[in-house]
Protein backbone atom coordinates (compact mmCIF):
# COMPACT_ATOMS: atom_id res chain seq x y z
CA UNK A 1 0.00 0.00 0.00
CA UNK A 2 2.70 2.44 1.07
CA UNK A 3 4.67 1.43 -2.00
CA UNK A 4 1.70 2.15 -4.22
CA UNK A 5 1.26 5.59 -2.68
CA UNK A 6 4.98 6.33 -3.07
CA UNK A 7 4.83 5.15 -6.69
CA UNK A 8 1.79 7.29 -7.31
CA UNK A 9 3.52 10.35 -5.84
CA UNK A 10 6.65 9.59 -7.87
CA UNK A 11 4.61 9.27 -11.07
CA UNK A 12 2.88 12.57 -10.37
CA UNK A 13 6.20 14.31 -9.79
CA UNK A 14 7.59 13.16 -13.12
CA UNK A 15 4.51 14.08 -15.13
CA UNK A 16 5.42 16.38 -17.99
CA UNK A 17 2.03 18.11 -17.84
CA UNK A 18 1.01 20.25 -14.90
CA UNK A 19 -2.51 21.61 -14.49
CA UNK A 20 -3.14 24.72 -12.45
CA UNK A 21 -6.09 26.58 -11.02
CA UNK A 22 -5.27 30.22 -10.32
CA UNK A 23 -7.74 32.31 -8.39
CA UNK A 24 -6.91 35.94 -9.15
CA UNK A 25 -8.72 37.60 -6.30
CA UNK A 26 -8.62 41.21 -5.21
CA UNK A 27 -7.28 40.29 -1.78
CA UNK A 28 -5.62 36.93 -2.37
CA UNK A 29 -4.00 35.01 -5.18
CA UNK A 30 -4.57 31.28 -4.65
CA UNK A 31 -3.06 28.46 -6.66
CA UNK A 32 -3.92 24.79 -6.80
CA UNK A 33 -1.58 22.42 -8.69
CA UNK A 34 -2.24 18.95 -10.04
CA UNK A 35 1.15 17.65 -8.86
CA UNK A 36 0.80 18.78 -5.26
CA UNK A 37 -1.89 18.49 -2.63
CA UNK A 38 -0.97 21.91 -1.27
CA UNK A 39 -3.10 24.91 -2.13
CA UNK A 40 -0.91 27.98 -1.79
CA UNK A 41 -1.85 31.59 -1.22
CA UNK A 42 -0.27 35.01 -1.32
CA UNK A 43 -1.87 38.23 -0.21
CA UNK A 44 -2.43 40.45 -3.23
CA UNK A 45 -1.14 43.72 -1.80
CA UNK A 46 2.11 45.64 -1.85
CA UNK A 47 3.58 48.66 -0.18
CA UNK A 48 6.07 50.88 -2.05
CA UNK A 49 8.73 52.03 0.39
CA UNK A 50 11.63 54.39 0.09
CA UNK A 51 14.88 52.49 0.32
CA UNK A 52 16.32 55.23 2.49
CA UNK A 53 13.53 54.82 5.02
CA UNK A 54 14.17 51.18 5.72
CA UNK A 55 17.38 49.35 6.52
CA UNK A 56 18.21 46.06 4.84
CA UNK A 57 18.40 44.33 8.21
CA UNK A 58 14.71 45.13 8.71
CA UNK A 59 13.98 43.38 5.43
CA UNK A 60 15.64 40.13 6.47
CA UNK A 61 12.42 38.49 7.59
CA UNK A 62 9.94 39.99 5.18
CA UNK A 63 8.89 39.45 1.58
CA UNK A 64 9.77 42.14 -0.88
CA UNK A 65 10.40 42.94 -4.53
CA UNK A 66 13.41 44.98 -5.49
CA UNK A 67 14.18 46.43 -8.91
CA UNK A 68 17.52 47.45 -10.40
CA UNK A 69 16.15 51.00 -10.51
CA UNK A 70 16.10 50.95 -6.73
CA UNK A 71 12.33 50.55 -6.33
CA UNK A 72 11.36 48.56 -3.28
CA UNK A 73 7.97 46.99 -2.61
CA UNK A 74 7.05 45.03 0.48
CA UNK A 75 4.57 42.40 -0.65
CA UNK A 76 1.93 40.05 0.69
CA UNK A 77 0.92 39.90 4.34
CA UNK A 78 4.06 41.80 5.34
CA UNK A 79 2.88 44.80 3.31
CA UNK A 80 -0.38 44.73 5.18
CA UNK A 81 1.32 44.55 8.56
CA UNK A 82 3.79 47.33 7.75
CA UNK A 83 1.01 49.55 6.44
CA UNK A 84 -1.05 48.98 9.57
CA UNK A 85 1.96 49.70 11.70
CA UNK A 86 2.64 53.03 10.02
CA UNK A 87 -1.01 53.97 9.38
CA UNK A 88 -0.42 53.86 5.61
CA UNK A 89 -2.65 52.50 2.89
CA UNK A 90 -1.40 49.47 0.98
CA UNK A 91 -1.30 49.51 -2.81
CA UNK A 92 -3.45 46.90 -4.44
CA UNK A 93 -2.62 45.41 -7.84
CA UNK A 94 -6.35 44.84 -8.10
CA UNK A 95 -9.43 46.70 -7.00
CA UNK A 96 -13.07 45.67 -7.21
CA UNK A 97 -12.08 42.34 -8.70
CA UNK A 98 -10.08 43.84 -11.56
CA UNK A 99 -6.57 45.10 -12.32
CA UNK A 100 -6.28 48.43 -10.55
CA UNK A 101 -6.21 51.63 -12.56
CA UNK A 102 -3.41 54.05 -11.78
CA UNK A 103 -1.12 51.58 -10.02
CA UNK A 104 1.82 51.88 -12.40
CA UNK A 105 3.88 49.16 -10.77
CA UNK A 106 0.96 46.79 -10.25
CA UNK A 107 1.47 44.55 -13.26
CA UNK A 108 5.20 44.05 -12.67
CA UNK A 109 4.71 43.25 -9.00
CA UNK A 110 1.75 41.03 -9.83
CA UNK A 111 3.81 39.11 -12.39
CA UNK A 112 6.47 38.33 -9.81
CA UNK A 113 3.89 37.33 -7.22
CA UNK A 114 2.15 34.98 -9.69
CA UNK A 115 5.49 33.51 -10.76
CA UNK A 116 6.44 32.83 -7.17
CA UNK A 117 3.00 31.44 -6.33
CA UNK A 118 2.70 28.94 -9.16
CA UNK A 119 6.19 27.68 -8.35
CA UNK A 120 8.54 25.56 -10.37
CA UNK A 121 7.35 24.77 -13.89
CA UNK A 122 10.72 24.15 -15.49
CA UNK A 123 10.66 21.61 -18.33
CA UNK A 124 6.92 21.05 -17.82
CA UNK A 125 3.98 21.73 -20.04
CA UNK A 126 1.75 23.90 -17.90
CA UNK A 127 -1.98 24.49 -18.40
CA UNK A 128 -3.85 26.95 -16.26
CA UNK A 129 -7.40 28.16 -15.80
CA UNK A 130 -7.45 31.57 -14.18
CA UNK A 131 -10.45 33.28 -12.70
CA UNK A 132 -12.17 36.30 -14.17
CA UNK A 133 -15.22 38.04 -12.76
CA UNK A 134 -18.41 38.52 -14.72
CA UNK A 135 -19.27 41.99 -15.91
CA UNK A 136 -20.69 43.92 -12.97
CA UNK A 137 -24.36 44.84 -13.18
CA UNK A 138 -23.95 47.87 -10.95
CA UNK A 139 -20.73 49.41 -12.20
CA UNK A 140 -19.45 50.43 -15.62
CA UNK A 141 -16.14 48.61 -15.77
CA UNK A 142 -15.18 46.08 -18.37
CA UNK A 143 -13.29 42.92 -17.45
CA UNK A 144 -11.47 42.91 -20.82
CA UNK A 145 -8.33 44.67 -19.63
CA UNK A 146 -8.12 42.44 -16.56
CA UNK A 147 -8.62 39.28 -18.58
CA UNK A 148 -5.98 40.26 -21.12
CA UNK A 149 -3.41 41.43 -18.60
CA UNK A 150 -3.56 38.13 -16.72
CA UNK A 151 -3.34 36.28 -20.02
CA UNK A 152 -0.22 38.29 -20.80
CA UNK A 153 1.28 37.64 -17.35
CA UNK A 154 0.73 33.88 -17.69
CA UNK A 155 1.93 33.94 -21.29
CA UNK A 156 5.13 35.70 -20.21
CA UNK A 157 5.69 32.87 -17.72
CA UNK A 158 5.30 30.24 -20.44
CA UNK A 159 1.94 28.99 -19.20
CA UNK A 160 -0.97 27.90 -21.47
CA UNK A 161 -4.03 29.68 -20.13
CA UNK A 162 -7.82 29.82 -20.26
CA UNK A 163 -10.01 32.29 -18.42
CA UNK A 164 -12.90 30.83 -16.45
CA UNK A 165 -15.71 32.57 -14.62
CA UNK A 166 -14.97 32.75 -10.91
CA UNK A 167 -18.43 31.71 -9.71
CA UNK A 168 -18.53 28.79 -12.18
CA UNK A 169 -15.31 27.61 -10.53
CA UNK A 170 -17.25 27.38 -7.26
CA UNK A 171 -19.76 25.13 -9.05
CA UNK A 172 -16.95 22.93 -10.42
CA UNK A 173 -15.42 22.40 -7.00
CA UNK A 174 -18.55 22.13 -4.85
CA UNK A 175 -21.41 20.75 -6.93
CA UNK A 176 -20.12 17.49 -8.42
CA UNK A 177 -22.75 15.51 -6.49
CA UNK A 178 -25.49 17.70 -8.00
CA UNK A 179 -24.11 17.14 -11.50
CA UNK A 180 -22.77 20.70 -11.48
CA UNK A 181 -26.19 22.30 -11.03
CA UNK A 182 -26.55 25.09 -8.51
CA UNK A 183 -25.96 28.70 -7.71
CA UNK A 184 -22.36 29.48 -6.88
CA UNK A 185 -21.60 32.70 -5.07
CA UNK A 186 -18.11 33.96 -4.45
CA UNK A 187 -18.14 36.82 -1.97
CA UNK A 188 -14.65 38.16 -2.58
CA UNK A 189 -13.01 41.37 -1.50
CA UNK A 190 -13.78 43.41 -4.60
CA UNK A 191 -16.86 41.77 -6.05
CA UNK A 192 -19.61 39.30 -5.37
CA UNK A 193 -19.70 36.86 -8.29
CA UNK A 194 -22.74 34.76 -8.97
CA UNK A 195 -23.25 31.91 -11.46
CA UNK A 196 -26.42 29.99 -12.06
CA UNK A 197 -25.47 26.63 -13.54
CA UNK A 198 -27.51 23.72 -14.75
CA UNK A 199 -25.81 20.39 -15.44
CA UNK A 200 -22.45 22.04 -15.94
CA UNK A 201 -23.76 24.73 -18.24
CA UNK A 202 -23.64 28.35 -17.24
CA UNK A 203 -27.21 29.60 -17.47
CA UNK A 204 -26.32 33.08 -16.33
CA UNK A 205 -23.51 34.80 -14.48
CA UNK A 206 -23.11 38.29 -13.13
CA UNK A 207 -21.27 40.22 -10.50
CA UNK A 208 -21.89 43.17 -8.25
CA UNK A 209 -19.26 45.62 -7.12
CA UNK A 210 -20.33 45.21 -3.51
CA UNK A 211 -18.30 42.76 -1.45
CA UNK A 212 -15.73 42.77 1.36
CA UNK A 213 -14.08 46.07 0.40
CA UNK A 214 -17.47 47.72 0.21
CA UNK A 215 -18.23 46.56 3.78
CA UNK A 216 -14.85 47.90 4.97
CA UNK A 217 -15.37 51.20 3.21
CA UNK A 218 -18.83 51.72 4.67
CA UNK A 219 -17.68 50.75 8.16
CA UNK A 220 -14.63 52.98 7.76
CA UNK A 221 -16.88 55.95 7.00
CA UNK A 222 -19.07 55.16 10.02
CA UNK A 223 -16.20 54.75 12.44
CA UNK A 224 -13.55 57.07 10.96
CA UNK A 225 -10.97 54.27 10.94
CA UNK A 226 -8.85 53.66 7.82
CA UNK A 227 -10.09 50.68 5.74
CA UNK A 228 -6.90 48.60 6.35
CA UNK A 229 -7.55 48.63 10.08
CA UNK A 230 -11.21 47.80 9.59
CA UNK A 231 -10.15 44.81 7.46
CA UNK A 232 -7.76 43.74 10.19
CA UNK A 233 -10.47 44.06 12.83
CA UNK A 234 -12.93 42.13 10.71
CA UNK A 235 -10.50 39.29 10.10
CA UNK A 236 -9.55 39.03 13.76
CA UNK A 237 -12.82 39.46 15.65
CA UNK A 238 -15.82 39.44 13.33
CA UNK A 239 -18.60 37.02 14.20
CA UNK A 240 -22.04 37.33 12.69
CA UNK A 241 -23.68 35.21 15.36
CA UNK A 242 -24.48 38.23 17.48
CA UNK A 243 -22.16 37.43 20.38
CA UNK A 244 -19.40 39.95 20.97
CA UNK A 245 -16.83 39.13 23.61
CA UNK A 246 -14.72 42.23 23.15
CA UNK A 247 -14.67 44.50 26.19
CA UNK A 248 -13.42 47.63 24.43
CA UNK A 249 -16.47 49.75 23.71
CA UNK A 250 -14.99 51.38 20.60
CA UNK A 251 -14.16 48.00 19.07
CA UNK A 252 -17.68 46.77 19.85
CA UNK A 253 -19.09 49.78 17.99
CA UNK A 254 -16.79 49.07 15.04
CA UNK A 255 -17.94 45.44 14.93
CA UNK A 256 -21.55 46.55 15.15
CA UNK A 257 -21.05 48.71 12.06
CA UNK A 258 -19.46 45.75 10.30
CA UNK A 259 -22.42 43.54 11.21
CA UNK A 260 -24.96 45.93 9.69
CA UNK A 261 -22.99 46.21 6.48
CA UNK A 262 -22.58 42.42 6.18
CA UNK A 263 -26.35 42.11 6.43
CA UNK A 264 -26.87 44.90 3.93
CA UNK A 265 -24.45 43.24 1.47
CA UNK A 266 -26.29 39.92 1.70
CA UNK A 267 -29.68 41.57 1.20
CA UNK A 268 -28.39 43.45 -1.83
CA UNK A 269 -26.93 40.29 -3.37
CA UNK A 270 -30.04 38.19 -2.76
CA UNK A 271 -32.26 40.84 -4.38
CA UNK A 272 -29.95 40.92 -7.40
CA UNK A 273 -29.97 37.11 -7.70
CA UNK A 274 -33.77 37.09 -7.75
CA UNK A 275 -33.96 39.90 -10.28
CA UNK A 276 -31.31 38.44 -12.58
CA UNK A 277 -32.87 34.97 -12.39
CA UNK A 278 -36.29 36.36 -13.32
CA UNK A 279 -34.97 38.59 -16.10
CA UNK A 280 -32.15 36.58 -17.67
CA UNK A 281 -32.44 32.84 -17.01
CA UNK A 282 -34.24 31.13 -19.88
CA UNK A 283 -33.79 27.48 -19.00
CA UNK A 284 -36.42 25.59 -16.99
CA UNK A 285 -34.86 24.50 -13.72
CA UNK A 286 -37.24 21.74 -12.65
CA UNK A 287 -35.31 20.42 -9.68
CA UNK A 288 -34.11 21.77 -6.39
CA UNK A 289 -30.70 23.33 -6.61
CA UNK A 290 -28.15 24.15 -3.92
CA UNK A 291 -26.71 27.57 -3.19
CA UNK A 292 -23.02 27.51 -2.41
CA UNK A 293 -21.59 30.42 -0.46
CA UNK A 294 -17.88 30.94 -0.89
CA UNK A 295 -15.12 33.56 -0.84
CA UNK A 296 -13.15 35.31 1.89
CA UNK A 297 -15.99 37.63 2.84
CA UNK A 298 -18.10 34.60 3.79
CA UNK A 299 -15.51 33.48 6.36
CA UNK A 300 -16.86 35.12 9.54
CA UNK A 301 -18.71 32.70 11.75
CA UNK A 302 -22.45 33.00 11.22
CA UNK A 303 -22.27 34.33 7.64
CA UNK A 304 -24.16 31.39 6.11
CA UNK A 305 -26.84 31.49 8.81
CA UNK A 306 -27.28 35.20 8.22
CA UNK A 307 -27.53 34.46 4.49
CA UNK A 308 -30.22 31.82 5.18
CA UNK A 309 -32.16 34.23 7.41
CA UNK A 310 -32.09 36.98 4.80
CA UNK A 311 -33.02 34.53 2.02
CA UNK A 312 -36.03 33.27 4.00
CA UNK A 313 -37.56 36.74 3.76
CA UNK A 314 -37.84 36.54 -0.02
CA UNK A 315 -39.90 34.53 -2.43
CA UNK A 316 -37.50 32.78 -4.76
CA UNK A 317 -38.10 31.94 -8.44
CA UNK A 318 -36.39 28.53 -7.96
CA UNK A 319 -36.47 25.69 -5.45
CA UNK A 320 -33.50 25.50 -3.11
CA UNK A 321 -32.28 22.11 -1.86
CA UNK A 322 -29.85 23.62 0.63
CA UNK A 323 -27.69 26.64 1.33
CA UNK A 324 -24.21 25.56 2.30
CA UNK A 325 -20.76 26.98 2.68
CA UNK A 326 -17.97 25.78 0.42
CA UNK A 327 -15.72 23.24 2.14
CA UNK A 328 -13.02 25.88 2.20
CA UNK A 329 -14.29 29.29 1.05
CA UNK A 330 -10.74 30.47 0.33
CA UNK A 331 -9.70 27.56 -1.89
CA UNK A 332 -12.99 26.65 -3.61
CA UNK A 333 -12.32 28.84 -6.66
CA UNK A 334 -8.71 27.65 -7.14
CA UNK A 335 -9.75 24.00 -6.78
CA UNK A 336 -12.69 24.47 -9.13
CA UNK A 337 -10.38 26.04 -11.70
CA UNK A 338 -8.03 23.08 -11.32
CA UNK A 339 -10.97 20.70 -11.91
CA UNK A 340 -11.81 22.62 -15.08
CA UNK A 341 -8.20 22.58 -16.36
CA UNK A 342 -7.84 18.85 -15.71
CA UNK A 343 -11.22 18.13 -17.33
CA UNK A 344 -10.20 20.16 -20.39
CA UNK A 345 -6.89 18.31 -20.68
CA UNK A 346 -8.63 14.96 -20.19
CA UNK A 347 -11.16 15.78 -22.87
CA UNK A 348 -8.57 16.74 -25.48
CA UNK B 1 20.96 47.26 -24.25
CA UNK B 2 20.22 50.05 -21.81
CA UNK B 3 16.82 50.19 -20.25
CA UNK B 4 14.99 53.49 -20.53
CA UNK B 5 12.28 54.63 -18.15
CA UNK B 6 10.28 57.76 -18.82
CA UNK B 7 8.96 59.71 -15.85
CA UNK B 8 6.46 62.54 -16.25
CA UNK B 9 5.27 64.05 -13.01
CA UNK B 10 3.19 66.81 -14.54
CA UNK B 11 -0.48 65.90 -14.16
CA UNK B 12 -3.29 65.77 -16.67
CA UNK B 13 -1.57 65.34 -20.03
CA UNK B 14 -2.59 62.78 -22.60
CA UNK B 15 0.52 61.43 -24.25
CA UNK B 16 0.86 59.50 -27.46
CA UNK B 17 4.20 57.97 -28.38
CA UNK B 18 4.54 55.60 -31.34
CA UNK B 19 4.97 52.05 -30.06
CA UNK B 20 3.50 52.77 -26.62
CA UNK B 21 -0.14 52.69 -25.58
CA UNK B 22 -1.50 56.23 -25.08
CA UNK B 23 -1.46 57.19 -21.42
CA UNK B 24 -2.28 59.99 -19.03
CA UNK B 25 0.20 61.67 -16.76
CA UNK B 26 1.59 61.50 -14.14
CA UNK B 27 3.19 58.30 -15.37
CA UNK B 28 6.31 56.21 -15.26
CA UNK B 29 6.89 53.64 -17.97
CA UNK B 30 9.42 51.57 -19.82
CA UNK B 31 10.32 53.15 -23.16
CA UNK B 32 13.35 51.00 -23.99
CA UNK B 33 11.79 49.98 -27.29
CA UNK B 34 11.12 53.49 -28.52
CA UNK B 35 13.70 55.28 -30.64
CA UNK B 36 15.08 58.15 -28.57
CA UNK B 37 14.60 60.83 -31.25
CA UNK B 38 10.96 59.74 -31.74
CA UNK B 39 10.42 59.76 -27.98
CA UNK B 40 11.82 63.28 -27.60
CA UNK B 41 9.87 64.56 -30.63
CA UNK B 42 6.64 63.00 -29.37
CA UNK B 43 7.04 64.53 -25.93
CA UNK B 44 7.80 67.87 -27.55
CA UNK B 45 4.72 67.67 -29.77
CA UNK B 46 2.56 66.76 -26.76
CA UNK B 47 3.82 69.90 -25.04
CA UNK B 48 5.65 68.08 -22.27
CA UNK B 49 8.67 69.99 -21.08
CA UNK B 50 9.15 68.58 -17.63
CA UNK B 51 10.20 64.97 -17.92
CA UNK B 52 13.01 62.64 -16.99
CA UNK B 53 14.45 59.74 -18.91
CA UNK B 54 16.36 57.29 -16.76
CA UNK B 55 18.83 55.11 -18.58
CA UNK B 56 20.06 52.07 -16.69
CA UNK B 57 22.41 49.37 -17.79
CA UNK B 58 25.84 47.96 -17.24
CA UNK B 59 27.41 51.40 -17.36
CA UNK B 60 25.23 52.54 -14.48
CA UNK B 61 22.20 54.76 -14.13
CA UNK B 62 21.96 58.13 -15.84
CA UNK B 63 19.22 60.71 -15.73
CA UNK B 64 18.33 63.00 -18.64
CA UNK B 65 15.91 65.91 -18.81
CA UNK B 66 14.57 68.03 -21.67
CA UNK B 67 17.65 70.27 -21.56
CA UNK B 68 19.85 67.33 -22.52
CA UNK B 69 17.84 66.80 -25.70
CA UNK B 70 17.61 70.35 -26.97
CA UNK B 71 20.45 69.71 -29.42
CA UNK B 72 18.66 66.59 -30.70
CA UNK B 73 15.50 68.62 -31.27
CA UNK B 74 17.45 71.33 -33.07
CA UNK B 75 19.21 68.75 -35.25
CA UNK B 76 15.89 67.11 -36.07
CA UNK B 77 14.38 70.43 -37.11
CA UNK B 78 17.40 71.20 -39.28
CA UNK B 79 17.22 67.75 -40.84
CA UNK B 80 13.54 68.28 -41.55
CA UNK B 81 14.25 71.59 -43.30
CA UNK B 82 17.05 70.04 -45.35
CA UNK B 83 14.70 67.19 -46.32
CA UNK B 84 12.12 69.68 -47.58
CA UNK B 85 14.68 71.67 -49.54
CA UNK B 86 16.17 68.51 -51.03
CA UNK B 87 12.72 67.30 -52.10
CA UNK B 88 11.84 70.66 -53.57
CA UNK B 89 15.00 70.80 -55.62
CA UNK B 90 14.59 67.22 -56.85
CA UNK B 91 11.02 68.01 -57.94
CA UNK B 92 12.14 71.13 -59.76
CA UNK B 93 15.03 69.36 -61.45
CA UNK B 94 13.07 66.28 -62.53
CA UNK B 95 9.79 67.98 -63.37
CA UNK B 96 9.24 67.93 -67.08
CA UNK B 97 5.55 68.72 -67.09
CA UNK B 98 6.31 72.42 -67.21
CA UNK B 99 8.28 73.40 -70.25
CA UNK B 100 11.14 75.72 -69.54
CA UNK B 101 11.13 78.92 -71.53
CA UNK B 102 11.18 82.62 -71.33
CA UNK B 103 7.59 83.47 -72.11
CA UNK B 104 5.88 85.33 -69.28
CA UNK B 105 3.11 82.67 -69.24
CA UNK B 106 5.63 79.86 -68.66
CA UNK B 107 7.51 81.83 -66.02
CA UNK B 108 4.22 82.59 -64.24
CA UNK B 109 3.27 78.87 -64.31
CA UNK B 110 6.59 77.90 -62.79
CA UNK B 111 6.39 80.63 -60.16
CA UNK B 112 2.86 79.71 -59.12
CA UNK B 113 3.88 76.05 -58.94
CA UNK B 114 6.85 76.90 -56.69
CA UNK B 115 4.62 79.11 -54.54
CA UNK B 116 2.03 76.32 -54.15
CA UNK B 117 4.75 73.93 -53.14
CA UNK B 118 6.18 76.38 -50.64
CA UNK B 119 2.75 77.05 -49.11
CA UNK B 120 1.96 73.34 -48.72
CA UNK B 121 5.43 72.45 -47.52
CA UNK B 122 5.84 70.46 -50.72
CA UNK B 123 7.19 67.33 -49.11
CA UNK B 124 6.39 64.03 -50.75
CA UNK B 125 6.28 61.01 -48.44
CA UNK B 126 8.36 58.96 -50.89
CA UNK B 127 11.29 61.33 -50.49
CA UNK B 128 11.82 60.41 -46.85
CA UNK B 129 14.66 58.04 -46.24
CA UNK B 130 13.03 56.49 -43.15
CA UNK B 131 9.43 56.51 -41.94
CA UNK B 132 8.56 59.00 -39.22
CA UNK B 133 6.52 56.39 -37.40
CA UNK B 134 8.35 53.25 -36.49
CA UNK B 135 6.59 50.20 -37.89
CA UNK B 136 5.84 47.60 -35.24
CA UNK B 137 4.26 44.17 -35.26
CA UNK B 138 0.52 44.25 -34.60
CA UNK B 139 0.92 42.58 -31.20
CA UNK B 140 3.53 45.07 -30.07
CA UNK B 141 1.79 48.17 -31.31
CA UNK B 142 -0.19 48.98 -28.19
CA UNK B 143 0.75 46.34 -25.66
CA UNK B 144 3.84 47.01 -23.60
CA UNK B 145 5.74 43.82 -22.83
CA UNK B 146 6.03 42.53 -19.30
CA UNK B 147 9.68 42.55 -18.39
CA UNK B 148 10.57 41.74 -14.82
CA UNK B 149 14.12 40.62 -15.54
CA UNK B 150 15.48 43.55 -13.55
CA UNK B 151 13.33 42.74 -10.54
CA UNK B 152 13.84 40.08 -7.92
CA UNK B 153 11.61 38.73 -5.21
CA UNK B 154 12.94 37.90 -1.76
CA UNK B 155 11.52 36.24 1.32
CA UNK B 156 8.75 33.74 1.82
CA UNK B 157 5.87 35.21 -0.14
CA UNK B 158 3.45 32.30 -0.18
CA UNK B 159 2.02 29.95 2.37
CA UNK B 160 0.04 26.74 2.35
CA UNK B 161 -3.62 27.56 2.77
CA UNK B 162 -5.04 24.07 2.69
CA UNK B 163 -4.43 20.53 1.53
CA UNK B 164 -6.79 19.46 -1.21
CA UNK B 165 -8.46 16.07 -1.45
CA UNK B 166 -6.95 14.65 -4.65
CA UNK B 167 -9.56 11.89 -4.92
CA UNK B 168 -12.39 14.38 -4.72
CA UNK B 169 -10.73 16.52 -7.41
CA UNK B 170 -10.21 13.46 -9.66
CA UNK B 171 -13.87 12.39 -9.26
CA UNK B 172 -15.06 15.90 -10.13
CA UNK B 173 -12.74 15.93 -13.17
CA UNK B 174 -14.18 12.60 -14.40
CA UNK B 175 -17.75 13.80 -13.98
CA UNK B 176 -17.13 17.15 -15.62
CA UNK B 177 -15.21 15.77 -18.57
CA UNK B 178 -18.00 13.20 -19.18
CA UNK B 179 -20.62 15.93 -18.98
CA UNK B 180 -18.75 18.13 -21.45
CA UNK B 181 -18.29 15.39 -24.07
Interface residues (C-beta under 8 A of the other chain):
Chain A: X30 X32 X37 X38 X39 X40 X41 X42 X59 X61 X62 X63 X64 X65 X66 X67 X68 X69 X75 X76 X78 X104 X107 X108 X111 X112 X113 X115 X116 X117 X152 X153 X156 X172 X173 X176 X179 X180 X199 X200 X328 X330 X331 X335 X338 X339 X340 X342 X343 X344 X346 X347
Chain B: X3 X5 X27 X28 X29 X54 X56 X61 X143 X145 X146 X148 X150 X151 X152 X153 X154 X155 X156 X157 X158 X159 X160 X161 X162 X163 X164 X166 X168 X169 X170 X171 X172 X173 X174 X175 X176 X177 X179 X180 X181
